[in-house]
Amino acid sequence: MNNLEQLERSFYEKTGETGGTLYVIEQEKSGEAQLTLHCSNEAVVFSIKPNRGFPYLRTKNTPDGIVFVKREEQRWELHIFECKKTVKVKSWEKAKQQFAGGMLHAYMLRGLLDLPPFSKICVYMAYRDEHLSKNSPDPALFRQPVGKPVKKPPYADWDDPSLGILGHEVPHQCIPLNDSGQGEYTL
């Protein structure tokens, strides 16, 4: 990884070559979440504050954490994390936009850092509560208006193992947080 020193130090956190612990912290006050990431390999987490991404990108949607993980033979993986207190239809749509914005920012960072194309891309949704799955306490989500053709709702992909983002099928995982918004995940 070249040129990391060209970035503002407050913009990223890096582990040692043998791994370590990184943190993804929800940037919005209403969310108050912290996800602890355990990495067994060298990794870097980039934190882009809302609406403070690369100014020449049209999208201003940014995720809470963009993580590059180094694997064998100079291969790098991209992991994008978004934290929400409660996932509802509107916040899920916003999260997918943030994943796409995260991929665009990651591609730009990859170029600056002189890294090869990512060997793997994954997105993660960390949350305390959700109202989208079949087990959701909100049955109104599954009500179909009379006389309307049945169509796939915008949250139908919540339970899918992958999402279509910027022309890529990207694995998607959900990470439940505890009541105080804390969680852990191993990369």
N, C-alpha and C positions, 0 to 999 in steps of 0.2 A: 504494500500500500504506500503510494507516494503522495506527497503534497498535503498530508493531513495537518501538518503544522501551519498551512496557509489558512486554515479555518479558525474562526473565533473559538477559543477554548470552552466557552460557555455553551457552545452549540453541540458538543459531543462528549461522550465518556467512553473510555477504552479499557479493556481488560489486558492482562499480560498475555504472552504467547501461549500459556497453558490454561487460559480461561480465567474465570472469576465470576463476579456478580455484577449485574447491571440493573438499572431501574428505569421503568417506563412510568411516568407520572402524568396523570390527567391534567391538562392545561386549563380547563374551565373550572371555575370555583364550584359550580353546581354539581360536578361529578365527583370530586375528591376521591381519587383512586390512585393506588400505587401497586404496580406489578413488579415483583422481584424476578429477574431472569437469571438462571444459573447456566453458565456456559462452560463446557469442557475444552473449548478451543478459543483462540483469539477472536474477539468480537468488539464491535463499536456500535454504540447507540447514538443516533442523531435525534435531537429534540428540536422541532420547529414550532415556535409559538404560533397560535392561530393568526392567520392573515399576515404572517411575517416570513413566508417562504420566498423562493426566488422571484423577484419582482417582474421578471420578463415572462413568467408563465401565466397564462390566462386563468388557470384554476388557482383559487386561493385556499382550497380545501387541503388541509394537512392532517395527518394522523398524529397520535400522541407519541409514537416512537417508530423509527426506522432503524432496523438492526442489520448490520452486515456481519456474517459469521464465516470465518475462514475454515475451510476443510482441507483435506490432503491435496497435494499437488497444486497449490495456489488457486484452488476453486473457492469461490465465495457464494454464499447463499444470502438471499434477501428475505427478511421477516418484518412484516408491517403490523403494528399493534394499534388498536383503537380502544379506548376505555369509555364506557358509559355507565351512569348510575342505573338507568332503566332503559331497556331497548324496546321501543315501540315502532310502529310503521314509519313514522317520520324520521326518527333517529337512526333506524336501520338504513333508510335511503341515504341519509347524510353520511353514515359510516362508509357506505360503498363509494361515495364520491371522495371521501377522505382516503380510502385505500387507493383509488386511482391517482389522486394527487400525490400520495406517498410513493407510488411507483414512478411517476414522472420525476419527482425530486430525487429519488434513489438513482435513476438513470443518469441524471445530471451529476450527482455526487460521484457515481462510478466513473464517469468520464474524467472528472477533475482528479480523482484519486488513482487514475491509470489502472483500473481493475478490468479483468476480462468479463465477458457477459456472465450474468448470474447463472449458477448451475441449478438453482432451485429458488422459487418464489412462493412464499406462504403468507396468508393474512390471518389475523387473530382478532377476535372480538372479546374483550374482557368486560364483564358486567356484574352488577349485584342482582338485578332482577330483569326478567324479560317477559314480554306479553305477545310473543309471536308463534310459539310452537303449539303443537296439538295439546300439550299439557298446560298451556297458559290458562290463568284464571279468568281471562277475558273472552268469553264465548262469542261476543259480538263481532270479533274479527272474522269469524267463519260464516257469518250470515250473508246470504246472497240475495240482493234485491229482486223482487218479483218482476218478471218480464225482461230482465237483463240477460244477455248471453253470458254463460259461465266463462270466465277468463281467469288466467293465472294471476293471483294478487301479487303486488310488488314485493311482498315479504315471503313468497313461496320458497325462495332460495335460502331462507334462514337455516333450514334443516339440511340443506344440501352439503355434501363434502367439499364442493368446489364452487367458485364464483367466476363468472365471465368478467374480466377486468382488462380494459385496453386491448382486447383481442386475444387475451390469454386465458386459459382455464387454470385458475389458481386455487390450490388447496386452501380450505377455510376451516378454522377451528374456533370453538367457543371456549372461553376460560371463565368459569364462575368465580366471582370475588366474594369475600365474606361480608358481613353486615357493615363493617367499617371501611370497606372498599379496598382491602388488602388481598393480594393473591401471589402465587408463585408458579413459575413455569420453567421447565428445563429444555434448553435448545440442544 
